[in-house]
Amino acid sequence: MPKDKGDRKKKLEESSGDSDSSGPTDRTPVAKKPKSDSSSSKGNKDEEPSWELGNKRFVKVNTFKGQVYVNIREFYDDGGTLKPGKKGISLSATQWQKFKAIIDEVDEAVKNA
């Protein structure tokens, strides 16, 4: 004979009783401290050096995990805010120096193309 569903519900109600398993009763929100970026002496992250190339493309210099990078990237409009897209390249300081060393050769190749 199948068990009565009412019996199961009654057992669940009895087992829960008056105990509160949802955690502490004091649910006062704790204020979070703003994270400080100790690796950047420039202050706000939004103040990183930036140059516009046109068509929502920018060159930016930023620091990530203590390393300096030159970021050449296409941005997209997200409701009035420009956000970095997938299309782009991030060059380490060493790669940037090598790139600068061949600029004249690249410029000559562009002229001859």
ChimeraX attribute file (.defattr): number of C-alpha atoms within 10 A of each C-alpha:
attribute: neighborCount
match mode: 1-to-1
recipient: residues
	/A:1	3
	/A:2	4
	/A:3	7
	/A:4	8
	/A:5	8
	/A:6	9
	/A:7	10
	/A:8	11
	/A:9	11
	/A:10	10
	/A:11	11
	/A:12	11
	/A:13	11
	/A:14	10
	/A:15	10
	/A:16	10
	/A:17	9
	/A:18	8
	/A:19	7
	/A:20	9
	/A:21	7
	/A:22	6
	/A:23	7
	/A:24	7
	/A:25	7
	/A:26	6
	/A:27	7
	/A:28	6
	/A:29	6
	/A:30	6
	/A:31	6
	/A:32	6
	/A:33	6
	/A:34	6
	/A:35	6
	/A:36	9
	/A:37	11
	/A:38	9
	/A:39	12
	/A:40	14
	/A:41	8
	/A:42	12
	/A:43	12
	/A:44	10
	/A:45	12
	/A:46	8
	/A:47	9
	/A:48	13
	/A:49	12
	/A:50	15
	/A:51	11
	/A:52	11
	/A:53	12
	/A:54	8
	/A:55	9
	/A:56	14
	/A:57	18
	/A:58	18
	/A:59	18
	/A:60	16
	/A:61	18
	/A:62	18
	/A:63	14
	/A:64	9
	/A:65	6
	/A:66	10
	/A:67	10
	/A:68	15
	/A:69	19
	/A:70	19
	/A:71	18
	/A:72	21
	/A:73	19
	/A:74	20
	/A:75	18
	/A:76	16
	/A:77	11
	/A:78	9
	/A:79	7
	/A:80	7
	/A:81	8
	/A:82	12
	/A:83	12
	/A:84	16
	/A:85	12
	/A:86	9
	/A:87	10
	/A:88	15
	/A:89	13
	/A:90	17
	/A:91	17
	/A:92	16
	/A:93	14
	/A:94	11
	/A:95	13
	/A:96	14
	/A:97	11
	/A:98	12
	/A:99	13
	/A:100	11
	/A:101	11
	/A:102	10
	/A:103	11
	/A:104	11
	/A:105	10
	/A:106	13
	/A:107	10
	/A:108	10
	/A:109	10
	/A:110	9
	/A:111	8
	/A:112	7
	/A:113	5
